[in-house]
Amino acid sequence: MTHSGITPWGGWPAIVERQSADFNPSRGILRDVIVDAHVALGAEHYLQLDAAKLAVSMAEHNVSRAIARPLGGELVIYNMRGNDRLLDAGPNIHALITANPWYGQAARDEIKRCHDRGAVGLYLHPSRQGFMPTDPIAEPLIELAAALHWPVTFHTGTYIESDVLAVAELARRFAGMTFVCDSAGFTDMWFELPGLLADHPNLLLCASLIWTEAINKLASGGRADRIMFGSGQPRDSLAAALKRIDRLDLSPADRNAILGGNAMRVYRLHNEPIAAA
C-alpha cells in the first residue's frame, strides 16, 4: 500500500520497493540506503524520543530505516508496554524488542508474541536488567532467539555486567547465531573489539556512542562488514553520528556496508518495503 502526504506514523514519505539488484546479501552492500541500527524509543529522565520525532529526524538526514529498542522503565520492568511502542511505531521503524530474563516463562512468551508481530531481534541490557550475559538465567532467551533465527544485541561497555568478553563467549558457544555488541565505546572496551571480531565471525559491532578512531581501526583492519552504523538517539544526535562516519576514509563499498547493508543483512530487511528518499 502506498501512503502519500502526512501519515499516522508522523510524516513518512511514500513507501516504495527498492530494486533487488541494489542488495548483495553476501557482501552486505545496499546502495543509497542508511539504516540507524540503534535508537531508543520512550522516556528516561531527560532522554525522550517518540516515533514522530524520530521520523522527522530520519527524513532530515535521508535515513531509510531505524532499529529501535525500549528505554527506561520499559526496558527493565514494563517490557510489553515498551515493545508495543516499538511495534506500533511505523513501517520503517523495526522493533528490537526486549524481555527481562528474570521474568522467566513470561519473558519467553513475550518474545514469541513480538516475533509474531514482526519484531526483528532481541535486545538485552545486562547492567540495567541485572544479569551477566553468560548467566544461566539468560540462556533460555538466547536459545529461543536461536530457534527464531534472531540476532541478539547486547548493551556493552558498562562494567561489570555488560562486558564485551562475556558476549564473545556467547558467540563462541552459539556459533550459529549473530550477536551484536552495542555502545562498546562508551567506556574503553572498544580496545577489545578487533581481537574479538577476528576470533568470532558471528560477532558484530553497532557503532553507536563509539569514538571515531575505534570505528576506523576496525574498518581499516578489514572488518567493515562487521560494523553497523547507529546514532544512539536520544542520548546522541543523528547528525553528529553521521558526521563521525563522514570523517572516516572509507571505500564506497565499506561506507555502504556500514551505513546500511550490514544492518539490512543482520536484521533480514532486504525483502521489506523501504522509505523513499
Secondary structure, DSSP 8 states (H G I E B T S, - for coil): ----SS-TTTS---EE---GGGEETTTTEETT--EEEEEEEEEETTEEE-HHHHHHHHHHTT--EEEEEE-THHHHT-HHHHHHHHHTS-TTEEEEE---GGGTHHHHHHHHHHHHTT--EEEE-HHHHT--TTSGGGHHHHHHHHHTT--EEEE-SBTTTB-HHHHHHHHHHTTTS-EEEESTTSSSGGGGHHHHHHH-TTEEEE-TT--HHHHHHHIIIIIGGGEE----BTTS-HHHHHHHHHTS---HHHHHIIIIIHHHHHTT-TTS-EE--
